[in-house]
Amino acid sequence: MYLINQEDLLKLLLAILLGGLIGLEREMHAKAAGLRTLTLITLGATLFTMFSLRYSDDRVIANIVTGVGFLGAGAILLSEGRVKGLTTASTIWVAAALGMGIGLGEYSLAGVAAVLVFIILWLFTRFDRLVDILGREIRAYDITFVARDGKQEEIEAAIHECRLKISRRRRMKVGENLYQVEWEVRGTLSNQTRFSDIMLADREIIELRY
């Protein structure tokens, strides 16, 4: 009885290589799912698929997809008025798919897919930044300010002055002399930063969150 044959060893080493390379790219961008996480996910998916083939149980492969889906969902969160972690969750999902491909012996397909993953993560990031520069940045500002006539209009004038577009607004009274308004605005990152700096310098602004 053998401990491990050459093909099984090749699958495990290839899983470590591809998962490690994708994880390294994520690690360089300071993402939550980095080198060790994605390497282990790819290796784990490979092992599960190998066991599934060895014991003729297709349910294992189906359970990989479900389990990795829960793992990816845990990487998604709401921060600074934006949903973050979608790319990390997608990377976790595709790392598991690569591991399954390796476990099935589809080396060429897994290799080509890994190259495409690198292209998407590296090249598309540049396009994403360009789109942000051109005005895709969306923020939800939650601003508490002194309740006086014309103050809300003054804040909205500052929004327009910074060349930002208001998508929606919601106002409520939070105290005897305070209002809290939530604005969702769209514009370039530099204009968003300019607006937040103006609000922080305003003495009538009690609290600014986004």
N, C-alpha and C positions, 0 to 999 in steps of 0.2 A: 504494500500500500504506500503510495507516494504522499508526501506532505503537500506539495504544490507543483504543478507542471509549468512548463515554460510559458504557455499561452496565458494561464491564470496570472503568472507573475508579470507578464507584459501588460495585461489589462490593469493591474493594480498600479504599476509604475506609470503607465500612461495617464491614469486617472489623477495621480499625484502631480504629474507634469502639467496637464491642461488645467486642472483645478488650481494649482499653485500659480500658474501664469496669470489666470484671470483674477485670482485673489490678490496677487501682487499689484495689478493695475488698480484695483479697488483700494488697496492699502495705501498706495501712493496718493490717492485722493481723500484719504482720511475717512473712509466709509465704515459703517458699523460692521458690515460683513466683509472682512478683509482676507488676508492670506490664509490663516489657519481655518477660518470658518468655511470658505468656499472649497478649500482643499479637502476638508473632512466631508463636506456635502457631496462632492464629486466622487470621492473614494467610497463613501457610504452607499450612494446610489449604485455604483459599480458592483459592490459586494452583494447588495440585495438582489440585483438583476442576475448575478452569477448563481446565487442560491436558488432563485426562481427557476432558472433554466435547469439547474442540476436536479431539482426536486419536482420539476414539471408543475409548478404552481403559479399560474398567471395572476393570482390575486395579489402577490407580493408587488408586482410592477404597478398595479392599480393603486395599491396602498402607498407606494412611493409618491405618486402624484398628489394624493390627498394630504399626506404628511408634510411634504415640502410646501404645499399650499398654505398650511397653517403656520409653518415656519416663516414663510415670506410675509404673511399678513402681520406677523409680529414686528416686522421691520418698518411698517408704514405708520406714520404718526403725523399729527397736526402741530406745526410749530411756526411761530411768527406769521400767523394768518395764512399759511400755505400747507398743503399736503406734501410731506417729504417721505423719502424712502421707497418710492415706487421703483426707481431704477435698481436699488439694492434688492428689493423683493424679486424683481424680474431676473436679476443676475443669479440669485439663489435658485430660482426655478430652472433657468437654462443650464446651470452647473449640474443640477440633478439629471437633466435630460442628457447632457454629455456623458455623465457617469453611466446612465442606462444604455446609451449607445455603445460605450466601451464594453460594458458587461455582455452585450449581445454579440460582440465581435465585429461591430461596424466601425472599424478603425478609420477608414478613409472618410466616411461621413462625419464621424466625430471630429476628426482633424479639420476638415473644411468648415464645419460649424463653429469650431473654436476660433478659427481665423476670422470668420464673420462676426463673432462676438467681440473680438478685439477691435475690428473696424467700427462697429456700432458704438462701443464704449469710448474709443479714442476720437474718431472722426466726428461722430454725431454730437459729442460734447462741444466741439468747436462751433458747430451750427447752432446748438442750443444757446450758447453764449451770445452769438450774433443776433439771434432772435430777441434775447433779453435786452440787448443794446438798442434794438430797433423799437422796443416798446411793449414787450409781452409781460413784463413784471407786474404781478397783481398782488396788492396788499390789502388787508382788512385792518383799518385803523380804528382803535377804540379809544376815544378821547373824552376825558372828563374836564369840564371847564366851568368857570363862573357864569351863572345864569344872568345875563344882561341882554338888553335888546340889541340885536344886530351882531352878536358874537358868532352865532352859527354861520351867518352870511359872510362874516369876516374870514372864518376858517375856510369856507368853500371858495372864497375869492382867492385865498392863498393856494388852494388846490389847483384852481384854473391857472393862476399865475405861474405855477410850476409845470404847466402843460400836462397835467394829469386829468384823466377822465373818470367821473364818478359813475360806477355801475349801480350802486344801491346805497341807501342810507336808512338808519333806524335810530330814533331818538327816544330817550326816557329821562325822567327826572329822578335823581338819586339822593337828593337832599333839599333842604330849604332854599339854598342858593346855588345849587349845582345841577348841571345837565350832563348826561352821558350820551354821546352820539357815536354810532359805528358807521364808518364810511368804507366801502370797498372801491378802491380806485385802481386804475390801470395806467401804466406809463413806463418810461425808461428807468433803469436802476438809479442813474445819477439824479433824475428828477425826484424820485421817491426819497432819496437821501437828502436832497435839498429841502423838500417839504418837511420831513421829520426834524431837521435842524431848526427850521423856522418855528415849529411847534414847541420844541424844547426850549427855545429862547423866549417864548411868550409867557409872561408871569401869570396870566389868567388861565393858563393850562395847568390843571391840577395833576393830571395823569395822562400819559400817552403810552398805549400798548399797540403792538402790531405783530 
